[in-house]
Amino acid sequence: MSSQNRAAGKASVNHKASAEADNPKVNSDPSDNQIKDPDEWVSGDEPMTGAQASYLKTLSEQAHDPKAFDPDLSKAEASKRIDELKQKQGH
C-alpha cells in the first residue's frame, strides 16, 4: 500500500454527524413547526385530499349536517370546514 493510499485511508469523514446536522428532525426549530393558516398554504387551492374528504364526510354525518360536505372544496376550505365541525362537536 502506498503512503498516498494510507493517508487517504486515515482521512475519514463522519457522514453521520454531517447528516444529523442537516436533519431538521434532529435539530428542529420550534418556530418552524407552527400551525399555518390554511389561506397561507402553497397548495391550499388544490382539491382536498382523499383523507380530508373522508374525514369531512364522517364529521358532517356525525353533525347531522350533510350540506357541510362539499366534494369540490379546496384543501384550505376543507381544512377550515373540518375545524368548524370539530369545534361544533366539541372535539
C-alpha positions as CSV (number, residue, x, y, z in Angstrom):
1,M,0.0,0.0,0.0
2,S,1.5,3.4,-0.9
3,S,1.8,6.2,1.5
4,Q,-0.7,8.1,-0.5
5,N,-3.3,5.3,-0.1
6,R,-2.6,5.1,3.6
7,A,-3.0,8.8,4.0
8,A,-6.3,8.7,2.2
9,G,-7.5,5.8,4.4
10,K,-6.8,7.7,7.5
11,A,-8.7,10.8,6.4
12,S,-12.3,9.7,7.2
13,V,-15.4,11.8,7.1
14,N,-18.1,11.4,9.7
15,H,-21.1,11.3,7.4
16,K,-23.5,10.5,10.2
17,A,-22.6,13.8,12.1
18,S,-22.9,15.7,8.9
19,A,-26.3,14.2,8.1
20,E,-27.6,14.9,11.6
21,A,-26.5,18.5,11.4
22,D,-28.7,18.9,8.3
23,N,-31.6,16.9,9.6
24,P,-34.5,19.2,10.7
25,K,-35.9,16.5,12.9
26,V,-32.7,16.2,14.9
27,N,-32.2,20.0,15.3
28,S,-35.7,21.3,15.0
29,D,-36.6,24.9,15.4
30,P,-39.9,25.2,17.3
31,S,-40.9,28.3,15.2
32,D,-40.6,26.2,12.0
33,N,-43.3,23.9,13.2
34,Q,-46.0,26.4,13.8
35,I,-49.5,25.9,12.6
36,K,-50.1,27.9,9.4
37,D,-53.4,29.5,8.4
38,P,-54.9,27.4,5.5
39,D,-55.2,30.6,3.5
40,E,-51.3,30.8,3.5
41,W,-50.8,27.2,2.3
42,V,-48.9,27.0,-1.0
43,S,-51.2,24.1,-2.1
44,G,-54.3,25.4,-0.5
45,D,-56.1,26.0,-3.8
46,E,-55.7,22.3,-4.9
47,P,-58.6,19.9,-4.5
48,M,-59.0,18.5,-1.0
49,T,-57.2,15.2,-0.4
50,G,-59.0,11.9,-0.1
51,A,-58.3,11.8,3.6
52,Q,-59.8,15.2,4.0
53,A,-62.9,14.2,2.0
54,S,-63.4,11.1,4.1
55,Y,-62.9,12.9,7.4
56,L,-65.2,15.7,6.4
57,K,-67.9,13.3,5.2
58,T,-67.7,11.5,8.6
59,L,-67.8,14.7,10.6
60,S,-70.8,16.1,8.5
61,E,-72.7,12.8,9.1
62,Q,-71.9,12.9,12.8
63,A,-73.1,16.5,13.0
64,H,-76.3,15.6,11.1
65,D,-75.3,18.3,8.6
66,P,-74.9,16.7,5.2
67,K,-74.6,20.1,3.5
68,A,-71.3,20.6,5.3
69,F,-69.7,18.1,2.9
70,D,-68.9,19.5,-0.5
71,P,-66.8,17.4,-2.8
72,D,-65.5,20.4,-4.6
73,L,-63.7,22.1,-1.7
74,S,-60.1,23.0,-1.9
75,K,-57.6,21.8,0.7
76,A,-57.7,25.0,2.6
77,E,-61.5,25.2,2.5
78,A,-61.8,21.6,3.6
79,S,-59.4,22.2,6.5
80,K,-61.4,25.2,7.7
81,R,-64.7,23.2,7.4
82,I,-63.2,20.3,9.3
83,D,-62.0,22.6,12.1
84,E,-65.5,24.2,12.3
85,L,-67.3,20.9,12.5
86,K,-64.8,19.6,15.1
87,Q,-65.4,22.7,17.2
88,K,-69.1,22.4,17.0
89,Q,-68.9,18.8,18.2
90,G,-66.5,19.6,21.0
91,H,-63.5,17.7,19.5
